[in-house]
Each structure stands twice: as C-alpha cells, then as structure tokens.
Amino acid sequence: MTKAKTPSAPASAVDTVPASYETALAELEALVSRMESGQMPLADMLISYQRGAFLLAHCREQLQARSEEHTSELQSRVDIS
C-alpha cells in the first residue's frame, strides 16, 4: 500500500520571514480571508494553513520580544528611582 502524498509548498515559500510585524499580520489577515471564502482548492488551503501557522508563530515571537524589551526598560526605570 502506498502512502498518499500530502501537498506541501516549498519550504522557502512557507518559511519566508516577512519584512516586519505589520507585513506578517497583513499577510496573515489576507490568508484567513481567502481561506474563509471557501473558494480555495484543498491543496492551496493546506499550503495556506502552513504559511498561516508560520506567520502566527512569527508574530507571537515578535510580540514576545517587544514585551520583554519594554518590561526590561520599565524595570530599569523603577530600579533607578
């Protein structure tokens, strides 16, 4: 019995890091909108899902990094006072 192949995008297409948080968020919003339309072929939907998961993780990492930077900055201000 042969295993069915799952369509997947080239790693470079799915894992391309966006130029900025804003770019990633805009692309993610566009992906969600296209997926919710119900007009996307299944293979494209799977690729879009993979890209969306990558973009979501990227956005979360960016937000976490900024949060830690701000927390550190605020803590240093409190320590100086």
C-alpha positions as CSV (number, residue, x, y, z in Angstrom):
1,M,0.0,0.0,0.0
2,T,1.4,3.4,-1.0
3,K,1.2,6.3,1.3
4,A,-0.8,9.3,-0.1
5,K,1.2,12.4,-0.6
6,T,0.2,15.5,1.2
7,P,0.6,18.6,-0.9
8,S,3.1,21.0,0.5
9,A,4.7,24.2,-0.5
10,P,8.4,24.5,-0.9
11,A,10.0,25.3,2.4
12,S,11.1,28.7,1.0
13,A,7.5,29.7,0.3
14,V,6.1,28.7,3.7
15,D,9.1,29.8,5.8
16,T,9.9,33.1,4.2
17,V,10.3,35.6,7.1
18,P,8.3,38.8,6.5
19,A,10.0,42.2,6.4
20,S,8.1,43.4,9.5
21,Y,5.4,42.5,12.0
22,E,2.9,44.6,10.1
23,T,3.7,42.8,6.9
24,A,3.3,39.5,8.6
25,L,0.0,40.5,10.1
26,A,-1.4,41.8,6.8
27,E,-0.4,38.6,5.0
28,L,-2.0,36.5,7.8
29,E,-5.2,38.5,7.6
30,A,-5.3,38.1,3.8
31,L,-4.7,34.3,4.1
32,V,-7.5,33.9,6.6
33,S,-9.9,35.9,4.5
34,R,-9.1,33.8,1.4
35,M,-9.4,30.6,3.4
36,E,-12.8,31.6,4.9
37,S,-14.2,32.4,1.5
38,G,-14.4,28.7,0.8
39,Q,-13.3,29.1,-2.8
40,M,-9.7,27.8,-2.3
41,P,-8.7,24.3,-3.6
42,L,-7.8,21.9,-0.8
43,A,-4.1,21.8,-1.8
44,D,-3.9,25.6,-1.7
45,M,-5.7,25.6,1.7
46,L,-3.2,23.2,3.2
47,I,-0.3,25.3,2.0
48,S,-2.0,28.5,3.2
49,Y,-2.6,26.9,6.6
50,Q,1.1,26.0,6.9
51,R,2.0,29.6,5.9
52,G,-0.5,31.0,8.3
53,A,0.9,28.9,11.2
54,F,4.4,30.1,10.4
55,L,3.2,33.8,10.3
56,L,1.3,33.4,13.5
57,A,4.3,32.0,15.3
58,H,6.4,34.8,13.8
59,C,4.0,37.5,15.1
60,R,3.9,35.9,18.5
61,E,7.7,35.8,18.7
62,Q,7.8,39.5,17.7
63,L,5.3,40.5,20.3
64,Q,7.0,38.5,23.0
65,A,10.4,40.1,22.2
66,R,8.9,43.6,22.3
67,S,7.1,42.8,25.5
68,E,10.3,41.6,27.1
69,E,12.1,44.7,25.9
70,H,9.5,47.0,27.4
71,T,9.3,45.1,30.6
72,S,13.1,45.3,31.0
73,E,13.1,49.0,30.2
74,L,10.4,49.7,32.7
75,Q,12.1,47.6,35.3
76,S,15.4,49.5,34.9
77,R,13.5,52.8,35.3
78,V,12.0,51.5,38.6
79,D,15.4,50.3,39.8
80,I,16.9,53.8,39.2
81,S,14.2,55.6,41.2
